[in-house]
Amino acid sequence: MRRVPHDVLPPDPFADDPDDPAAGLADFGDDLEEPLDAQARAELLADLSDLAVYQALLEPRGVRGIVVDCGECDQPHYHDWHLLRSSLEQLLADGRMRPHEPAYDPDPANYVSWEYCRGFADGVTTTESAY
C-alpha cells in the first residue's frame, strides 16, 4: 500500500496570507517531537505486519477497519484499513501523524477493536494448526 504524499492534500486556505491565524504555530510542535527509538520503531513495524494479517482475514467478512477508544475525548474513532495503515506509516516515517478526517457516519457494526482482530487471528491460527 502506498503512502499519501503531502502534495496531494488540499491546498492550505491561508497559504501566503500574512494574517494566517496559525502562522505562529508552524514550528511549535517540531521541538516537542522526539525521534522514535528502536523499540517504538519495532512495535510500529509489528503493528503494520499485524494490520496486514487482520485486514486479509477480516475485510472479506465485511469488516471495514478498526475502532479505537480515544482516551482524550472518550469517543470511539473509526479507522478504515487504508487510513490506519497510512497513519502508522506516517508515524514510522515522520515520527508523527498528520491530522485526518474521521470516517463519515460510520456504522459501528463494520468495525472491530484491535483486541478482537488479535483474538480472531489467534483463533484462525490455532484452528489451522490443529489440522
The first five atom37 places (N, CA, C, CB, O) and aatype in JSON, in Angstrom:
{
  "aatype": [12, 1, 1, 19, 14, 8, 3, 19, 10, 14, 14, 3, 14, 13, 0, 3, 3, 14, 3, 3, 14, 0, 0, 7, 10, 0, 3, 13, 7, 3, 3, 10, 6, 6, 14, 10, 3, 0, 5, 0, 1, 0, 6, 10, 10, 0, 3, 10, 15, 3, 10, 0, 19, 18, 5, 0, 10, 10, 6, 14, 1, 7, 19, 1, 7, 9, 19, 19, 3, 4, 7, 6, 4, 3, 5, 14, 8, 18, 8, 3, 17, 8, 10, 10, 1, 15, 15, 10, 6, 5, 10, 10, 0, 3, 7, 1, 12, 1, 14, 8, 6, 14, 0, 18, 3, 14, 3, 14, 0, 2, 18, 19, 15, 17, 6, 18, 4, 1, 7, 13, 0, 3, 7, 19, 16, 16, 16, 6, 15, 0, 18],
  "atom_mask": [
    [1, 1, 1, 1, 1],
    [1, 1, 1, 1, 1],
    [1, 1, 1, 1, 1],
    [1, 1, 1, 1, 1],
    [1, 1, 1, 1, 1],
    [1, 1, 1, 1, 1],
    [1, 1, 1, 1, 1],
    [1, 1, 1, 1, 1],
    [1, 1, 1, 1, 1],
    [1, 1, 1, 1, 1],
    [1, 1, 1, 1, 1],
    [1, 1, 1, 1, 1],
    [1, 1, 1, 1, 1],
    [1, 1, 1, 1, 1],
    [1, 1, 1, 1, 1],
    [1, 1, 1, 1, 1],
    [1, 1, 1, 1, 1],
    [1, 1, 1, 1, 1],
    [1, 1, 1, 1, 1],
    [1, 1, 1, 1, 1],
    [1, 1, 1, 1, 1],
    [1, 1, 1, 1, 1],
    [1, 1, 1, 1, 1],
    [1, 1, 1, 0, 1],
    [1, 1, 1, 1, 1],
    [1, 1, 1, 1, 1],
    [1, 1, 1, 1, 1],
    [1, 1, 1, 1, 1],
    [1, 1, 1, 0, 1],
    [1, 1, 1, 1, 1],
    [1, 1, 1, 1, 1],
    [1, 1, 1, 1, 1],
    [1, 1, 1, 1, 1],
    [1, 1, 1, 1, 1],
    [1, 1, 1, 1, 1],
    [1, 1, 1, 1, 1],
    [1, 1, 1, 1, 1],
    [1, 1, 1, 1, 1],
    [1, 1, 1, 1, 1],
    [1, 1, 1, 1, 1],
    [1, 1, 1, 1, 1],
    [1, 1, 1, 1, 1],
    [1, 1, 1, 1, 1],
    [1, 1, 1, 1, 1],
    [1, 1, 1, 1, 1],
    [1, 1, 1, 1, 1],
    [1, 1, 1, 1, 1],
    [1, 1, 1, 1, 1],
    [1, 1, 1, 1, 1],
    [1, 1, 1, 1, 1],
    [1, 1, 1, 1, 1],
    [1, 1, 1, 1, 1],
    [1, 1, 1, 1, 1],
    [1, 1, 1, 1, 1],
    [1, 1, 1, 1, 1],
    [1, 1, 1, 1, 1],
    [1, 1, 1, 1, 1],
    [1, 1, 1, 1, 1],
    [1, 1, 1, 1, 1],
    [1, 1, 1, 1, 1],
    [1, 1, 1, 1, 1],
    [1, 1, 1, 0, 1],
    [1, 1, 1, 1, 1],
    [1, 1, 1, 1, 1],
    [1, 1, 1, 0, 1],
    [1, 1, 1, 1, 1],
    [1, 1, 1, 1, 1],
    [1, 1, 1, 1, 1],
    [1, 1, 1, 1, 1],
    [1, 1, 1, 1, 1],
    [1, 1, 1, 0, 1],
    [1, 1, 1, 1, 1],
    [1, 1, 1, 1, 1],
    [1, 1, 1, 1, 1],
    [1, 1, 1, 1, 1],
    [1, 1, 1, 1, 1],
    [1, 1, 1, 1, 1],
    [1, 1, 1, 1, 1],
    [1, 1, 1, 1, 1],
    [1, 1, 1, 1, 1],
    [1, 1, 1, 1, 1],
    [1, 1, 1, 1, 1],
    [1, 1, 1, 1, 1],
    [1, 1, 1, 1, 1],
    [1, 1, 1, 1, 1],
    [1, 1, 1, 1, 1],
    [1, 1, 1, 1, 1],
    [1, 1, 1, 1, 1],
    [1, 1, 1, 1, 1],
    [1, 1, 1, 1, 1],
    [1, 1, 1, 1, 1],
    [1, 1, 1, 1, 1],
    [1, 1, 1, 1, 1],
    [1, 1, 1, 1, 1],
    [1, 1, 1, 0, 1],
    [1, 1, 1, 1, 1],
    [1, 1, 1, 1, 1],
    [1, 1, 1, 1, 1],
    [1, 1, 1, 1, 1],
    [1, 1, 1, 1, 1],
    [1, 1, 1, 1, 1],
    [1, 1, 1, 1, 1],
    [1, 1, 1, 1, 1],
    [1, 1, 1, 1, 1],
    [1, 1, 1, 1, 1],
    [1, 1, 1, 1, 1],
    [1, 1, 1, 1, 1],
    [1, 1, 1, 1, 1],
    [1, 1, 1, 1, 1],
    [1, 1, 1, 1, 1],
    [1, 1, 1, 1, 1],
    [1, 1, 1, 1, 1],
    [1, 1, 1, 1, 1],
    [1, 1, 1, 1, 1],
    [1, 1, 1, 1, 1],
    [1, 1, 1, 1, 1],
    [1, 1, 1, 1, 1],
    [1, 1, 1, 1, 1],
    [1, 1, 1, 0, 1],
    [1, 1, 1, 1, 1],
    [1, 1, 1, 1, 1],
    [1, 1, 1, 1, 1],
    [1, 1, 1, 0, 1],
    [1, 1, 1, 1, 1],
    [1, 1, 1, 1, 1],
    [1, 1, 1, 1, 1],
    [1, 1, 1, 1, 1],
    [1, 1, 1, 1, 1],
    [1, 1, 1, 1, 1],
    [1, 1, 1, 1, 1],
    [1, 1, 1, 1, 1]
  ],
  "atom_positions": [
    [[0.85, -1.17, 0.0], [0.0, 0.0, 0.0], [0.89, 1.23, 0.0], [-0.97, 0.0, 1.22], [1.86, 1.29, 0.76]],
    [[0.6, 2.2, -0.82], [1.45, 3.38, -0.91], [1.02, 4.45, 0.08], [1.43, 3.93, -2.32], [-0.15, 4.53, 0.46]],
    [[1.97, 5.27, 0.49], [1.7, 6.39, 1.38], [1.09, 7.53, 0.6], [2.98, 6.85, 2.09], [1.35, 7.67, -0.59]],
    [[0.28, 8.34, 1.26], [-0.3, 9.52, 0.64], [0.71, 10.66, 0.76], [-1.67, 9.9, 1.29], [1.03, 11.08, 1.87]],
    [[1.22, 11.17, -0.37], [2.2, 12.24, -0.28], [1.56, 13.56, 0.15], [2.89, 12.42, -1.62], [0.37, 13.79, -0.06]],
    [[2.38, 14.42, 0.74], [1.88, 15.7, 1.23], [1.31, 16.57, 0.12], [2.99, 16.45, 1.94], [0.37, 17.33, 0.35]],
    [[1.86, 16.46, -1.1], [1.44, 17.35, -2.17], [0.07, 17.04, -2.76], [2.45, 17.32, -3.25], [-0.41, 17.78, -3.61]],
    [[-0.58, 15.95, -2.32], [-1.92, 15.67, -2.81], [-2.99, 16.09, -1.81], [-2.06, 14.19, -3.13], [-4.18, 15.89, -2.04]],
    [[-2.56, 16.67, -0.71], [-3.51, 17.17, 0.28], [-4.17, 18.43, -0.26], [-2.81, 17.45, 1.63], [-3.6, 19.1, -1.13]],
    [[-5.35, 18.78, 0.22], [-6.0, 20.02, -0.23], [-5.1, 21.21, 0.07], [-7.38, 20.2, 0.45], [-4.32, 21.18, 1.03]],
    [[-5.19, 22.27, -0.74], [-4.33, 23.43, -0.5], [-4.69, 24.12, 0.81], [-4.45, 24.43, -1.67], [-5.84, 24.09, 1.25]],
    [[-3.69, 24.74, 1.41], [-3.88, 25.5, 2.64], [-4.67, 26.76, 2.32], [-2.51, 25.85, 3.31], [-4.2, 27.57, 1.51]],
    [[-5.84, 26.97, 2.91], [-6.63, 28.16, 2.58], [-5.97, 29.45, 3.05], [-8.0, 28.06, 3.2], [-6.34, 30.54, 2.6]],
    [[-4.98, 29.36, 3.94], [-4.29, 30.55, 4.43], [-2.88, 30.68, 3.85], [-4.22, 30.52, 5.95], [-2.09, 31.49, 4.34]],
    [[-2.57, 29.91, 2.82], [-1.24, 29.98, 2.23], [-0.94, 31.41, 1.8], [-1.13, 29.01, 1.03], [-1.76, 32.06, 1.15]],
    [[0.24, 31.88, 2.15], [0.72, 33.22, 1.79], [-0.12, 34.35, 2.37], [0.77, 33.36, 0.31], [0.0, 35.49, 1.91]],
    [[-0.96, 34.07, 3.34], [-1.77, 35.1, 3.99], [-0.99, 35.63, 5.19], [-3.18, 34.55, 4.42], [-0.7, 34.87, 6.11]],
    [[-0.65, 36.92, 5.19], [0.11, 37.45, 6.32], [-0.66, 37.42, 7.64], [0.53, 38.87, 6.03], [-0.06, 37.51, 8.71]],
    [[-1.97, 37.3, 7.56], [-2.81, 37.25, 8.76], [-3.22, 35.83, 9.12], [-4.05, 38.11, 8.57], [-4.21, 35.63, 9.82]],
    [[-2.47, 34.86, 8.65], [-2.76, 33.46, 8.95], [-2.8, 33.26, 10.46], [-1.7, 32.51, 8.29], [-1.8, 33.49, 11.14]],
    [[-3.95, 32.84, 11.01], [-4.05, 32.69, 12.46], [-3.15, 31.61, 13.04], [-5.47, 32.39, 12.84], [-2.88, 31.61, 14.24]],
    [[-2.68, 30.69, 12.22], [-1.83, 29.6, 12.71], [-0.35, 29.83, 12.37], [-2.3, 28.28, 12.13], [0.47, 28.95, 12.62]],
    [[-0.01, 30.98, 11.81], [1.37, 31.22, 11.38], [2.36, 31.05, 12.52], [1.5, 32.62, 10.79], [3.45, 30.51, 12.31]],
    [[2.02, 31.49, 13.7], [2.94, 31.38, 14.84], [3.1, 29.98, 15.36], [0.0, 0.0, 0.0], [4.0, 29.71, 16.15]],
    [[2.25, 29.07, 14.92], [2.31, 27.69, 15.41], [3.08, 26.77, 14.48], [0.92, 27.15, 15.6], [3.24, 25.58, 14.78]],
    [[3.56, 27.29, 13.36], [4.16, 26.44, 12.33], [5.27, 25.54, 12.86], [4.71, 27.31, 11.23], [5.33, 24.36, 12.51]],
    [[6.14, 26.08, 13.7], [7.26, 25.28, 14.2], [7.1, 24.87, 15.65], [8.54, 26.04, 14.04], [8.01, 24.3, 16.24]],
    [[5.95, 25.15, 16.23], [5.73, 24.9, 17.64], [5.96, 23.44, 18.03], [4.35, 25.3, 18.02], [6.66, 23.16, 19.0]],
    [[5.36, 22.52, 17.27], [5.45, 21.1, 17.62], [6.75, 20.45, 17.26], [0.0, 0.0, 0.0], [7.06, 19.38, 17.78]],
    [[7.54, 21.06, 16.36], [8.77, 20.43, 15.93], [9.76, 20.21, 17.06], [9.41, 21.25, 14.86], [10.45, 19.19, 17.09]],
    [[9.84, 21.14, 18.01], [10.77, 21.0, 19.12], [10.32, 19.94, 20.11], [10.94, 22.32, 19.82], [11.13, 19.4, 20.86]],
    [[9.02, 19.65, 20.11], [8.49, 18.71, 21.08], [8.56, 17.26, 20.59], [7.06, 19.06, 21.39], [8.44, 16.33, 21.39]],
    [[8.76, 17.08, 19.29], [8.79, 15.73, 18.73], [10.13, 15.08, 19.01], [8.51, 15.77, 17.21], [11.18, 15.66, 18.73]],
    [[10.1, 13.9, 19.56], [11.32, 13.14, 19.76], [11.35, 12.04, 18.71], [11.4, 12.55, 21.2], [10.31, 11.45, 18.4]],
    [[12.52, 11.75, 18.17], [12.58, 10.67, 17.19], [12.19, 9.34, 17.83], [14.0, 10.58, 16.57], [12.37, 9.13, 19.03]],
    [[11.67, 8.48, 17.0], [11.28, 7.16, 17.5], [12.52, 6.36, 17.87], [10.44, 6.39, 16.46], [13.49, 6.31, 17.11]],
    [[12.47, 5.74, 19.03], [13.59, 4.88, 19.41], [13.42, 3.52, 18.73], [13.68, 4.73, 20.96], [12.39, 3.25, 18.1]],
    [[14.41, 2.67, 18.87], [14.4, 1.37, 18.21], [13.21, 0.52, 18.63], [15.7, 0.62, 18.5], [12.63, -0.19, 17.81]],
    [[12.85, 0.58, 19.91], [11.72, -0.22, 20.39], [10.41, 0.27, 19.79], [11.65, -0.17, 21.92], [9.58, -0.54, 19.38]],
    [[10.21, 1.58, 19.74], [8.99, 2.13, 19.17], [8.89, 1.79, 17.68], [8.94, 3.66, 19.37], [7.81, 1.46, 17.19]],
    [[10.01, 1.87, 16.96], [10.01, 1.5, 15.54], [9.65, 0.03, 15.36], [11.4, 1.8, 14.9], [8.87, -0.32, 14.48]],
    [[10.22, -0.83, 16.2], [9.94, -2.26, 16.12], [8.46, -2.54, 16.4], [10.83, -3.05, 17.12], [7.85, -3.37, 15.73]],
    [[7.89, -1.84, 17.37], [6.47, -2.02, 17.7], [5.59, -1.55, 16.54], [6.11, -1.25, 18.98], [4.59, -2.2, 16.22]],
    [[5.95, -0.43, 15.91], [5.18, 0.06, 14.77], [5.25, -0.91, 13.59], [5.69, 1.43, 14.33], [4.24, -1.17, 12.93]],
    [[6.43, -1.44, 13.34], [6.57, -2.42, 12.26], [5.74, -3.67, 12.55], [8.04, -2.8, 12.07], [5.12, -4.24, 11.65]],
    [[5.72, -4.1, 13.81], [4.91, -5.26, 14.2], [3.42, -4.94, 14.03], [5.2, -5.67, 15.66], [2.65, -5.78, 13.56]],
    [[3.02, -3.72, 14.41], [1.62, -3.32, 14.23], [1.23, -3.32, 12.76], [1.39, -1.93, 14.84], [0.14, -3.76, 12.41]],
    [[2.11, -2.82, 11.89], [1.83, -2.81, 10.46], [1.71, -4.23, 9.91], [2.92, -2.06, 9.7], [0.85, -4.5, 9.08]],
    [[2.57, -5.12, 10.38], [2.5, -6.51, 9.97], [1.2, -7.15, 10.43], [3.71, -7.29, 10.51], [0.52, -7.84, 9.67]],
    [[0.85, -6.91, 11.7], [-0.4, -7.45, 12.24], [-1.6, -6.89, 11.48], [-0.52, -7.12, 13.74], [-2.55, -7.61, 11.17]],
    [[-1.56, -5.6, 11.18], [-2.66, -4.96, 10.47], [-2.92, -5.62, 9.12], [-2.38, -3.46, 10.28], [-4.07, -5.82, 8.73]],
    [[-1.85, -5.96, 8.4], [-1.99, -6.63, 7.11], [-2.69, -7.98, 7.26], [-0.62, -6.81, 6.45], [-3.52, -8.35, 6.44]],
    [[-2.33, -8.7, 8.32], [-2.96, -10.01, 8.57], [-4.43, -9.81, 8.92], [-2.22, -10.77, 9.73], [-5.3, -10.51, 8.4]],
    [[-4.7, -8.86, 9.8], [-6.08, -8.63, 10.22], [-6.96, -8.22, 9.04], [-6.13, -7.54, 11.3], [-8.09, -8.7, 8.9]],
    [[-6.43, -7.35, 8.2], [-7.2, -6.93, 7.03], [-7.47, -8.12, 6.1], [-6.47, -5.81, 6.28], [-8.58, -8.29, 5.61]],
    [[-6.44, -8.92, 5.86], [-6.61, -10.08, 4.98], [-7.66, -11.05, 5.5], [-5.27, -10.8, 4.81], [-8.41, -11.64, 4.73]],
    [[-7.72, -11.2, 6.82], [-8.69, -12.13, 7.41], [-10.09, -11.55, 7.52], [-8.21, -12.55, 8.78], [-11.08, -12.26, 7.32]],
    [[-10.19, -10.26, 7.84], [-11.49, -9.69, 8.2], [-12.16, -8.87, 7.11], [-11.32, -8.84, 9.39], [-13.39, -8.78, 7.09]],
    [[-11.4, -8.28, 6.21], [-12.04, -7.48, 5.15], [-12.98, -8.31, 4.29], [-10.97, -6.85, 4.27], [-14.06, -7.83, 3.95]],
    [[-12.61, -9.55, 3.91], [-13.55, -10.37, 3.13], [-14.84, -10.71, 3.89], [-12.86, -11.66, 2.7], [-15.83, -11.11, 3.28]],
    [[-14.81, -10.55, 5.19], [-16.0, -10.81, 6.01], [-16.81, -9.55, 6.26], [-15.59, -11.44, 7.34], [-17.75, -9.56, 7.06]],
    [[-16.46, -8.46, 5.59], [-17.23, -7.23, 5.69], [-16.76, -6.23, 6.73], [0.0, 0.0, 0.0], [-17.38, -5.18, 6.91]],
    [[-15.66, -6.53, 7.43], [-15.13, -5.59, 8.42], [-14.37, -4.51, 7.67], [-14.21, -6.32, 9.46], [-13.49, -4.8, 6.86]],
    [[-14.72, -3.25, 7.93], [-14.12, -2.12, 7.21], [-12.86, -1.59, 7.86], [-15.12, -1.0, 7.09], [-12.06, -0.92, 7.21]],
    [[-12.67, -1.9, 9.15], [-11.48, -1.39, 9.82], [-11.54, -1.58, 11.32], [0.0, 0.0, 0.0], [-12.23, -2.47, 11.83]],
    [[-10.8, -0.72, 12.01], [-10.63, -0.86, 13.46], [-11.19, 0.35, 14.18], [-9.15, -1.05, 13.82], [-11.06, 1.49, 13.72]],
    [[-11.82, 0.09, 15.31], [-12.31, 1.17, 16.18], [-11.38, 1.27, 17.38], [-13.8, 0.92, 16.64], [-10.98, 0.26, 17.96]],
    [[-11.03, 2.51, 17.73], [-10.14, 2.76, 18.86], [-10.85, 3.73, 19.8], [-8.75, 3.35, 18.39], [-11.33, 4.78, 19.37]],
    [[-10.91, 3.38, 21.08], [-11.48, 4.29, 22.07], [-10.44, 5.34, 22.42], [-11.95, 3.53, 23.35], [-9.36, 5.02, 22.91]],
    [[-10.78, 6.6, 22.16], [-9.85, 7.7, 22.39], [-9.85, 8.11, 23.86], [-10.21, 8.9, 21.5], [-10.89, 8.42, 24.42]],
    [[-8.68, 8.09, 24.46], [-8.55, 8.48, 25.86], [-8.69, 9.97, 26.08], [0.0, 0.0, 0.0], [-8.99, 10.41, 27.19]],
    [[-8.47, 10.77, 25.02], [-8.56, 12.22, 25.15], [-10.0, 12.72, 25.11], [-7.77, 12.88, 24.07], [-10.38, 13.59, 25.9]],
    [[-10.8, 12.18, 24.19], [-12.16, 12.7, 24.03], [-13.23, 11.71, 24.46], [-12.39, 13.07, 22.58], [-14.42, 12.02, 24.41]],
    [[-12.83, 10.53, 24.9], [-13.76, 9.48, 25.34], [-14.77, 9.1, 24.26], [-14.49, 9.94, 26.58], [-15.91, 8.73, 24.57]],
    [[-14.37, 9.2, 23.01], [-15.23, 8.83, 21.88], [-14.53, 7.75, 21.06], [-15.55, 10.08, 20.98], [-13.3, 7.71, 21.01]],
    [[-15.29, 6.87, 20.44], [-14.66, 5.88, 19.56], [-14.22, 6.55, 18.25], [-15.63, 4.71, 19.27], [-14.93, 7.4, 17.71]],
    [[-13.05, 6.15, 17.77], [-12.55, 6.64, 16.48], [-12.52, 5.45, 15.53], [-11.12, 7.3, 16.63], [-11.94, 4.41, 15.85]],
    [[-13.15, 5.61, 14.37], [-13.26, 4.54, 13.39], [-12.23, 4.76, 12.29], [-14.69, 4.46, 12.8], [-12.21, 5.82, 11.66]],
    [[-11.38, 3.77, 12.06], [-10.31, 3.87, 11.07], [-10.49, 2.78, 10.03], [-8.9, 3.77, 11.73], [-10.45, 1.59, 10.36]],
    [[-10.69, 3.16, 8.77], [-10.68, 2.18, 7.71], [-9.27, 1.61, 7.6], [-11.14, 2.8, 6.35], [-8.31, 2.23, 8.05]],
    [[-9.16, 0.43, 7.02], [-7.88, -0.26, 6.94], [-6.8, 0.64, 6.34], [-8.02, -1.54, 6.1], [-5.72, 0.8, 6.91]],
    [[-7.09, 1.23, 5.18], [-6.07, 2.03, 4.5], [-5.69, 3.27, 5.28], [-6.56, 2.42, 3.11], [-4.53, 3.69, 5.26]],
    [[-6.66, 3.88, 5.98], [-6.37, 5.08, 6.77], [-5.45, 4.74, 7.94], [-7.66, 5.72, 7.27], [-4.51, 5.48, 8.22]],
    [[-5.73, 3.65, 8.62], [-4.89, 3.26, 9.75], [-3.48, 2.9, 9.27], [-5.52, 2.08, 10.49], [-2.5, 3.27, 9.91]],
    [[-3.39, 2.19, 8.15], [-2.08, 1.84, 7.61], [-1.31, 3.11, 7.25], [-2.23, 0.93, 6.36], [-0.13, 3.23, 7.58]],
    [[-1.96, 4.05, 6.59], [-1.3, 5.3, 6.22], [-0.84, 6.07, 7.45], [-2.24, 6.18, 5.38], [0.25, 6.64, 7.46]],
    [[-1.66, 6.09, 8.48], [-1.3, 6.8, 9.71], [-0.09, 6.17, 10.39], [-2.48, 6.83, 10.68], [0.81, 6.87, 10.85]],
    [[-0.06, 4.83, 10.45], [1.08, 4.14, 11.06], [2.35, 4.33, 10.23], [0.77, 2.65, 11.21], [3.43, 4.51, 10.78]],
    [[2.21, 4.3, 8.9], [3.37, 4.53, 8.04], [3.88, 5.95, 8.19], [3.01, 4.24, 6.57], [5.09, 6.19, 8.17]],
    [[2.96, 6.91, 8.33], [3.34, 8.3, 8.54], [4.1, 8.45, 9.85], [2.09, 9.22, 8.53], [5.11, 9.15, 9.91]],
    [[3.62, 7.81, 10.89], [4.29, 7.85, 12.19], [5.68, 7.24, 12.09], [3.44, 7.12, 13.25], [6.63, 7.75, 12.68]],
    [[5.8, 6.16, 11.37], [7.08, 5.49, 11.2], [8.05, 6.38, 10.42], [6.89, 4.14, 10.48], [9.23, 6.47, 10.77]],
    [[7.57, 7.02, 9.37], [8.44, 7.84, 8.52], [8.79, 9.19, 9.14], [7.77, 8.06, 7.19], [9.94, 9.63, 9.06]],
    [[7.79, 9.85, 9.74], [7.98, 11.23, 10.2], [8.0, 11.41, 11.71], [6.9, 12.08, 9.64], [8.32, 12.49, 12.21]],
    [[7.67, 10.35, 12.44], [7.65, 10.47, 13.89], [6.37, 11.08, 14.43], [0.0, 0.0, 0.0], [6.24, 11.28, 15.64]],
    [[5.44, 11.39, 13.56], [4.14, 11.91, 13.98], [3.13, 11.66, 12.87], [4.22, 13.44, 14.32], [3.49, 11.36, 11.73]],
    [[1.87, 11.77, 13.22], [0.8, 11.56, 12.25], [0.17, 12.89, 11.87], [-0.27, 10.6, 12.82], [0.0, 13.78, 12.7]],
    [[-0.16, 13.01, 10.6], [-0.9, 14.17, 10.14], [-2.33, 14.07, 10.64], [-0.86, 14.3, 8.59], [-2.84, 12.96, 10.82]],
    [[-2.98, 15.19, 10.85], [-4.42, 15.13, 11.15], [-5.15, 14.56, 9.94], [-4.98, 16.56, 11.52], [-4.71, 14.73, 8.8]],
    [[-6.24, 13.88, 10.18], [-7.02, 13.31, 9.08], [-8.5, 13.44, 9.41], [-6.64, 11.83, 8.83], [-8.9, 13.62, 10.57]],
    [[-9.29, 13.33, 8.39], [-10.74, 13.38, 8.56], [-11.22, 12.05, 9.14], [-11.44, 13.68, 7.22], [-10.79, 10.99, 8.69]],
    [[-12.1, 12.1, 10.12], [-12.65, 10.85, 10.64], [-13.59, 10.22, 9.62], [-13.39, 11.1, 11.97], [-14.03, 10.86, 8.67]],
    [[-13.89, 8.96, 9.83], [-14.84, 8.28, 8.96], [-16.18, 9.01, 9.03], [-15.0, 6.77, 9.37], [-16.61, 9.41, 10.11]],
    [[-16.82, 9.17, 7.89], [-18.1, 9.86, 7.85], [-19.22, 8.9, 8.19], [-18.33, 10.51, 6.47], [-19.43, 7.9, 7.49]],
    [[-19.95, 9.2, 9.24], [-21.12, 8.43, 9.65], [-20.86, 6.92, 9.6], [-22.3, 8.79, 8.75], [-21.58, 6.19, 8.91]],
    [[-19.84, 6.45, 10.32], [-19.51, 5.02, 10.26], [-20.58, 4.17, 10.93], [-18.15, 4.76, 10.91], [-21.22, 4.6, 11.89]],
    [[-20.75, 2.98, 10.42], [-21.63, 2.01, 11.05], [-20.75, 1.19, 12.0], [-22.35, 1.09, 9.97], [-19.91, 0.42, 11.55]],
    [[-20.94, 1.36, 13.31], [-20.09, 0.64, 14.28], [-20.05, -0.87, 14.06], [-20.57, 0.92, 15.67], [-19.08, -1.52, 14.45]],
    [[-21.07, -1.43, 13.46], [-21.1, -2.88, 13.21], [-20.03, -3.3, 12.21], [-22.47, -3.3, 12.71], [-19.71, -4.49, 12.11]],
    [[-19.47, -2.34, 11.45], [-18.47, -2.67, 10.43], [-17.04, -2.54, 10.93], [-18.67, -1.78, 9.24], [-16.1, -2.72, 10.15]],
    [[-16.85, -2.22, 12.21], [-15.52, -2.02, 12.77], [-15.34, -2.88, 14.01], [-15.29, -0.52, 13.1], [-16.29, -3.12, 14.76]],
    [[-14.12, -3.34, 14.23], [-13.82, -4.15, 15.4], [-12.59, -3.57, 16.1], [-13.57, -5.64, 15.0], [-11.85, -2.78, 15.52]],
    [[-12.39, -3.97, 17.32], [-11.25, -3.48, 18.09], [-9.97, -4.23, 17.7], [-11.51, -3.62, 19.62], [-10.02, -5.3, 17.09]],
    [[-8.86, -3.64, 18.05], [-7.56, -4.28, 17.82], [-7.52, -5.63, 18.54], [-6.39, -3.35, 18.29], [-6.98, -6.6, 18.02]],
    [[-8.08, -5.67, 19.76], [-8.09, -6.9, 20.54], [-8.92, -7.98, 19.85], [-8.64, -6.63, 21.96], [-8.54, -9.15, 19.85]],
    [[-10.05, -7.59, 19.26], [-10.87, -8.55, 18.52], [-10.06, -9.13, 17.36], [-12.18, -7.89, 18.0], [-10.05, -10.34, 17.14]],
    [[-9.38, -8.24, 16.63], [-8.55, -8.7, 15.5], [-7.52, -9.72, 15.96], [-7.85, -7.5, 14.83], [-7.34, -10.77, 15.34]],
    [[-6.84, -9.39, 17.05], [-5.8, -10.28, 17.58], [-6.41, -11.64, 17.95], [-5.09, -9.64, 18.82], [-5.85, -12.68, 17.61]],
    [[-7.53, -11.62, 18.64], [-8.2, -12.87, 19.03], [-8.66, -13.67, 17.84], [0.0, 0.0, 0.0], [-8.54, -14.89, 17.82]],
    [[-9.2, -12.98, 16.84], [-9.67, -13.66, 15.63], [-8.49, -14.33, 14.91], [-10.38, -12.67, 14.68], [-8.58, -15.49, 14.51]],
    [[-7.4, -13.59, 14.76], [-6.22, -14.14, 14.09], [-5.65, -15.32, 14.88], [-5.13, -13.05, 13.92], [-5.26, -16.33, 14.29]],
    [[-5.62, -15.2, 16.2], [-5.15, -16.32, 17.02], [-6.05, -17.53, 16.85], [-5.1, -15.91, 18.51], [-5.56, -18.66, 16.76]],
    [[-7.36, -17.31, 16.79], [-8.31, -18.41, 16.6], [-8.11, -19.1, 15.27], [0.0, 0.0, 0.0], [-8.15, -20.33, 15.2]],
    [[-7.91, -18.32, 14.21], [-7.68, -18.9, 12.89], [-6.37, -19.69, 12.88], [-7.66, -17.8, 11.8], [-6.32, -20.79, 12.34]],
    [[-5.33, -19.14, 13.47], [-4.03, -19.81, 13.53], [-4.13, -21.12, 14.31], [-2.98, -18.89, 14.17], [-3.6, -22.15, 13.88]],
    [[-4.81, -21.08, 15.45], [-4.97, -22.28, 16.27], [-5.78, -23.34, 15.54], [-5.64, -21.92, 17.6], [-5.43, -24.52, 15.58]],
    [[-6.85, -22.93, 14.88], [-7.7, -23.87, 14.15], [-6.95, -24.5, 12.99], [-8.95, -23.17, 13.64], [-7.06, -25.71, 12.77]],
    [[-6.2, -23.69, 12.25], [-5.49, -24.2, 11.07], [-4.33, -25.12, 11.49], [-4.96, -23.04, 10.22], [-4.02, -26.08, 10.78]],
    [[-3.69, -24.82, 12.62], [-2.56, -25.65, 13.04], [-3.03, -26.97, 13.63], [-1.71, -24.89, 14.06], [-2.23, -27.9, 13.79]],
    [[-4.31, -27.08, 13.96], [-4.84, -28.33, 14.52], [-5.05, -29.38, 13.42], [-6.17, -28.06, 15.27], [-5.23, -30.56, 13.71]],
    [[-5.03, -28.95, 12.16], [-5.29, -29.9, 11.06], [-4.04, -30.38, 10.43], [-6.16, -29.3, 10.01], [-4.09, -31.18, 9.49]]
  ]
}
